[in-house]
Amino acid sequence: MEKLTDIKQKALKAIQIRRDILIMLEKAGSGHTGGSLSIVEILVALYYGNMNINPKKSNWRERDKFILSKGHGCPALYAVLADIGFFPKEELRTLRKLGSRLQGHPQLGLPGIEISSGSLGQGLSVSIGFALADRMDGTLSKVYCLMGDGETNEGQVWEAAMTAAHYKLDSLCGIIDFNKLQIDGFCCEVMDLGEYKKKWETFGWYTVEVDGHDLNELDKAIKETKKIKGKPQMIIAHTVKGKGVSFIENKAGWHGVAPKPEELEKALKELDIAEKQLAG
Ligand SMILES: Cc1ncc(C[n+]2csc(CCOP(=O)(O)OP(=O)(O)O)c2C)c(N)n1
């Protein structure tokens, strides 16, 4: 499996993943653009070097698990899973089509997908289940759960937060895509999250804050959290919704809208420029 150590290679990979996301969303004619683009670097940092997985044995017991609790961001996950060989890349073109394994929210049955998700607030609880099962089996694997900041308005998240700390689940690492927006506005206006880092700390979690588009910072945080004993960990990743495409960035209106053909063309041009600049 492709393991990227060089930061430039990873940054180029992130551009390629953004391209795949936009192309598949435009083809589908619907879907979640903003919240897919914001999680690209988080996924690249996890999947291309930090997770112990084998695309040829997706149900291998000792694998690290990744739970996309903010299931609507799945175009990003599909692009990564296809790129590393969990399923053929051509399948990306079937996003949201009748009978496709790539539905608008992740469904069990697609290799690499651990749970069906999309009903927000549930992923952390399921992740606790995975982590407890691993502990009972004596399996030394890590469970990663990616949530949206808006998603953490759900009360179930905080029940799970208490539970994970109570059971000292140090194999569990949560990641928040802290893009400050949710479905129809800024999180601070819809339901203010307050002193967010302190909240997780008070709930008994080891907490680290990073720039969620900085691949070095993400890599460092993921490696740091692997060493923590006796506590679950939370990586609060500050991100920009719609990251990478100027006219999509930081706009609530791009939450659940796919690019139209002319918007796709414009977006791909921006990514081409970014790629050329990076390649030097
Ligand atoms: C239980 C539940 N309530 C409502 C929704 C509808 N919904 C889909 S995405 C979303 C906003 C989530 O915001 P956030 O977690 O910040 O996601 P992001 O901004 O990263 O896309 C909402 C309310 C849902 N999927 N599940």
The ligand as an SDF file (V2000), in Angstrom:
LIG
                    3D

 26 27  0  0  0  0  0  0  0  0999 V2000
  -29.2070   13.2890   13.3760 C   0  0  0  0  0  0  0  0  0  0  0  0
  -29.0650   14.1820   12.1970 C   0  0  0  0  0  0  0  0  0  0  0  0
  -29.6590   15.4050   12.2020 N   0  0  0  0  0  0  0  0  0  0  0  0
  -29.5520   16.2080   11.1230 C   0  0  0  0  0  0  0  0  0  0  0  0
  -28.8600   15.8070   10.0220 C   0  0  0  0  0  0  0  0  0  0  0  0
  -28.7810   16.7080    8.8090 C   0  0  0  0  0  0  0  0  0  0  0  0
  -27.4440   17.2430    8.6200 N   0  0  0  0  0  0  0  0  0  0  0  0
  -26.6070   16.7580    7.7000 C   0  0  0  0  0  0  0  0  0  0  0  0
  -25.1180   17.5000    7.6870 S   0  0  0  0  0  0  0  0  0  0  0  0
  -25.5950   18.5690    8.9340 C   0  0  0  0  0  0  0  0  0  0  0  0
  -24.6600   19.6130    9.4600 C   0  0  0  0  0  0  0  0  0  0  0  0
  -23.5580   19.0350   10.2140 C   0  0  0  0  0  0  0  0  0  0  0  0
  -22.6010   20.0100   10.5010 O   0  0  0  0  0  0  0  0  0  0  0  0
  -21.1050   19.5840   10.6940 P   0  0  0  0  0  0  0  0  0  0  0  0
  -21.0590   18.3980   11.5600 O   0  0  0  0  0  0  0  0  0  0  0  0
  -20.3440   20.7670   11.1500 O   0  0  0  0  0  0  0  0  0  0  0  0
  -20.6790   19.1210    9.2480 O   0  0  0  0  0  0  0  0  0  0  0  0
  -19.7810   19.8750    8.1650 P   0  0  0  0  0  0  0  0  0  0  0  0
  -19.9890   21.3470    8.3310 O   0  0  0  0  0  0  0  0  0  0  0  0
  -18.3930   19.4950    8.4320 O   0  0  0  0  0  0  0  0  0  0  0  0
  -20.2720   19.3820    6.8400 O   0  0  0  0  0  0  0  0  0  0  0  0
  -26.8910   18.3090    9.3360 C   0  0  0  0  0  0  0  0  0  0  0  0
  -27.6020   19.0260   10.4000 C   0  0  0  0  0  0  0  0  0  0  0  0
  -28.2740   14.5120   10.0490 C   0  0  0  0  0  0  0  0  0  0  0  0
  -27.5590   14.0420    9.0150 N   0  0  0  0  0  0  0  0  0  0  0  0
  -28.3770   13.7380   11.1430 N   0  0  0  0  0  0  0  0  0  0  0  0
  1  2  1  0
  2  3  1  0
  2 26  2  0
  3  4  2  0
  4  5  1  0
  5  6  1  0
  5 24  2  0
  6  7  1  0
  7  8  2  0
  7 22  1  0
  8  9  1  0
  9 10  1  0
 10 11  1  0
 10 22  2  0
 11 12  1  0
 12 13  1  0
 13 14  1  0
 14 15  2  0
 14 16  1  0
 14 17  1  0
 17 18  1  0
 18 19  2  0
 18 20  1  0
 18 21  1  0
 22 23  1  0
 24 25  1  0
 24 26  1  0
M  CHG  1   7   1
M  END
$$$$
